């Protein structure tokens, strides 16, 4: 049985990803700040903050020990906040970077250590179309994901010799809590900047992730795939 570690699995996209891979026969190790919302014999949940280094190290070591090795990592956990740059509180900016950047960094670092021993592995990070679209009101969110893109590309070069691939998917807006506070006018304006003018779906995201995880994609690494046609 293959093992996949997914961050932010309590709700939204992360929960849907976990349920998808459980349905495909994977053992899933998930985490969130809250208790588990998934009940399944092959699901293992950890309550933690992804920016808590000690907790992340403990989770990854536990998952690797119990499963014999982690085959894939999906760094889904992320937060956003729409604020004019001049009105963005420092605690908000710091929180965004702690979750999106440092959380992804910690899980990439620790999981890659376990994958190195197995000489194989797939890591998929989450980017966003907010970065290439330079969305107003999303400066800190877009900047945090730009950092994730940079980590993705550089890490891919550093771990490629061990058969580990590192890629990222950049979704368009999906109907989750992450965009609940965005007005309909702003959402329509965003969609008008896409080649395909609609909201994204979990299935759209899974299509890209499944491609990255496929054994035939062993030569695909350091890539960022944006959805909707925004490049």
N, C-alpha and C positions, 0 to 999 in steps of 0.2 A: 504493500500500500504506500502510495506517495504521500508526502507530508508538505503542507503549505502553511505558511504563517501570514496572517492578514491583520493589519492594524485597523482599529476603528470599526469593529464588527457589531456594535450594539444596535445600530439603525442605518437607514439609508443605503448608500451604495455598498458600504462595507458588509452589511448584513446580507445583502443580495449576493455579493461575491462569495461569502462563506457558504451560503445555502447552495449556490451553484456547484461549488467544488465538493461539498459534501454529497450532493446528488451524483457527482461523477466518481464517487468512490475514494476521494482523498480523505486523509486525516487532516483536520483543520485546527490550527492553534490561533485563537483570536484574542483581542484585548480591547479594552475601553476603560474610561474612568468609572463607568457604572457596571452593575451586575450583568450577567449574560442574558440575552433575550432569545437565545437559540438553545433548543434541547435536542441533542442528537448524540448517539453513542460514540461517534468519531469526532465530536467537537470538544475542545478544551479551552476554557476561558481564563484569562488573567485580568484582574482589575489593576490598572496602573495608568500613570501619566506617561506618554511616550517620550517626554523630555527628562524623565527620571532615570538617570544612567544606571543606578544600582538595580532598579526594578527591571529595566530592559535586559540587562546582562543576565539576571536571574531567570527571566522568562525564556530567553533564547537557549540558555544552557539546559534548562529543564526540558524544553521541547526537543532539543537535539538528543538529549540523553534518553528520553522516553521513546522517541520514534526511531532512533538510530541514525538520524540525519535529516536535515531540512532541504527539500528539493526546490522550493520556491518561496519567495517573499513578495508580498504586495503591500507597499507602503501607502495605504489608502487614507489613514487618519489625517485630517486637515481642518483648519478653521479659517474663516474669512470675516472681514468686517468692512462694510462700505462707509467710508468717511472721506470728506475732502481732506487733502493732505494737510492743510493748515489747521484742521480741526481734529486730527488724529491723536488721541491720547497716547503717551509713551507706553503705559501698561498694555494697551491694545496692540501696539506695534511689537512689543517684546513678546507677548503671548503668541502672536501669529508666527513669529520666527522660532520660538521655542518648540511649538508643535510641528510646523511644516518643515522647517529646516533641520533643527537639532534632533527632532524625533526621527526623521528619515535617516539622518546621519548615523544615529546610534544603532538603529535596526540594520542598516546596510553594513555597518562595520562589524557588528556581532554575528550576523547571519553569514556574512562572507567568510568569516573565520571558520565556521563549521563547514561551509561548502568547499573551502580550500582543501580540507582533509579528504573530501570525497572526489575532488577533481571534477566537479560538475555543479550546476545550479543556475537558477533563473531569478533575477531580481527585477521587479517592475515598480517604478516610482510613479507618482502622480504629479503631472504638470497641470497647466491650465491655459485656455485660450486668452485669458486676461493678460498674459505676458506679451504675446505677439500683437494683440489688438490695442495694447497700451490703454486699458480701460480707465477712464476717469473715475475717481472714487475708490479705486482698488490698488493704489500705489504700493502699499505694504504687502498685500496679498500677492500681487504680481511679482514684486521683488523677491518675496520668499520663494516663489515657485521658479523664478529665474535661477535662484541659488540651487534649487533641487535639480534643475536641468544641468547646471554646471557640474554638480556632484555626479550626476548620472554619467555624463560623457567622460569625465576624468576617471571615475571608478572603473568604468568599462575597460579602460586601457590598463589600469593597474591590476585587475584580476583576470583579464582575458587568458593569460597563460595557464590558468588553472581550470579552464573550461566553464567559467562563470560568465554569463551574459547579463548586462545591465541596460535596461531600456526604460522609457517613460511613455505614458499615454496622457494626452492633454485633452480632457473632455470639454465640450461646450456645456452650457448650463443644463443640469438635470434637475427635475422637480424633487428637491430634497430640502431639509432644513437649512442647508448652506446658503440658499438663495431666497429664503422665505421673506426677508426684509427688502428685497429689490422690487421697486415699483414696476407696474406693467409697462409704463412708457419706456423706462430704461431697458427693460428686457426686450421689448420690440426693437429698440434701436440697436441693441447688441445683435439680435438675430438677423437684422438687415445687413450686418457686416459679414455674415457668413455666406459661403457659396450655396449651401443648402440651408434654407431659412426655416429651421424648426428646432425645438428643444432636443437635447440628446436623451438617450435611454440607457439603461443598464446593459441592454443587449449590445448596443453600439460599443460600449466600453469593453464588455466581455469578448467581443470579436477580436479586438486588438490584443487583449491580454492573452487569450487562448493562442493567438499566433505567436506571441513572444515566448510562451511556455512550451510550444510544440518542439519535439525533439529535432524536427527538421529545421528549426530556427537557430541552430547552434552557431551559425555564422553571422547572425544578426545581433549587433550590440552597439551601444552608444547612440541609439536612435531615440528621437522624440516624435511621436505621431500625434498631431493635432486632429481633432475631429471637426466635421462641418465645413472644412475648406476655408481656413483663415490665414494660412501661411503667407 
